[in-house]
Amino acid sequence: MTTKTKKVQKRLINSAKTNSRRVHITPRQNGWAVRKEGNLQASRILTTQKLAIEIAKEWVDEGNASAVIIHGRNGKFRAAR
């Protein structure tokens, strides 16, 4: 495991301790991941970012999530909804 991977894993473990219901849209090699904050694995992986955002917005409308955090292709924070 690389140092960068260890740091990411540590952040995920710390965020799992919070009571946040935010959803993150992050890039993957095979598409875009929709991941609830604190989960180590993505709930869904979709082909386009637009589809991933639509799914996350549905979760917010249904009350299963509180906010959508969108990351750009480079993985950095891009927008929040």
C-alpha positions as CSV (number, residue, x, y, z in Angstrom):
1,M,0.0,0.0,0.0
2,T,1.4,3.4,-1.0
3,T,1.6,6.4,1.3
4,K,-1.1,8.2,-0.7
5,T,-3.4,5.2,-0.4
6,K,-2.8,5.0,3.4
7,K,-3.7,8.7,3.7
8,V,-6.9,8.3,1.7
9,Q,-7.9,5.3,3.7
10,K,-7.3,7.1,7.0
11,R,-9.5,10.0,5.8
12,L,-12.3,7.6,4.8
13,I,-12.1,5.9,8.2
14,N,-12.3,9.3,10.0
15,S,-15.2,10.4,7.9
16,A,-17.0,7.2,8.6
17,K,-17.1,8.3,12.3
18,T,-19.1,11.4,11.4
19,N,-22.8,11.4,11.1
20,S,-22.7,13.1,7.7
21,R,-25.1,12.0,5.0
22,R,-23.3,13.7,2.1
23,V,-22.8,12.0,-1.2
24,H,-19.6,12.3,-3.3
25,I,-19.3,12.0,-7.1
26,T,-15.8,11.0,-7.9
27,P,-14.0,9.9,-11.0
28,R,-13.0,6.2,-11.6
29,Q,-11.2,4.5,-14.5
30,N,-14.4,3.0,-15.7
31,G,-16.8,5.9,-15.0
32,W,-18.1,8.0,-12.1
33,A,-18.7,6.7,-8.6
34,V,-21.5,7.7,-6.3
35,R,-20.3,7.2,-2.8
36,K,-21.9,8.1,0.5
37,E,-19.4,9.8,2.8
38,G,-17.8,7.3,5.2
39,N,-18.3,4.3,2.9
40,L,-15.1,2.7,1.6
41,Q,-16.9,1.4,-1.6
42,A,-19.0,3.2,-4.1
43,S,-22.7,2.6,-4.0
44,R,-23.0,3.0,-7.8
45,I,-20.6,3.4,-10.7
46,L,-22.0,5.1,-13.8
47,T,-20.7,5.9,-17.2
48,T,-21.1,9.7,-17.1
49,Q,-20.9,12.3,-14.4
50,K,-24.3,13.7,-15.4
51,L,-25.9,10.3,-14.6
52,A,-24.1,10.1,-11.3
53,I,-25.3,13.6,-10.3
54,E,-28.9,12.7,-11.2
55,I,-28.7,9.6,-9.0
56,A,-27.3,11.6,-6.1
57,K,-29.9,14.3,-6.4
58,E,-32.6,11.7,-6.3
59,W,-31.1,10.4,-3.0
60,V,-31.3,14.0,-1.6
61,D,-34.9,14.4,-2.7
62,E,-35.8,11.1,-1.1
63,G,-34.1,12.1,2.1
64,N,-31.4,9.4,1.9
65,A,-28.7,12.1,1.6
66,S,-28.2,15.7,2.7
67,A,-25.9,17.1,0.0
68,V,-24.0,16.3,-3.1
69,I,-20.3,17.0,-3.4
70,I,-19.0,16.9,-7.0
71,H,-15.3,16.2,-7.7
72,G,-13.7,17.0,-11.1
73,R,-11.8,14.7,-13.3
74,N,-8.6,15.3,-11.3
75,G,-10.5,14.3,-8.1
76,K,-10.4,17.8,-6.5
77,F,-13.6,19.4,-5.2
78,R,-15.5,21.1,-7.9
79,A,-19.0,22.0,-6.6
80,A,-21.6,21.3,-4.0
81,R,-25.4,21.0,-4.4
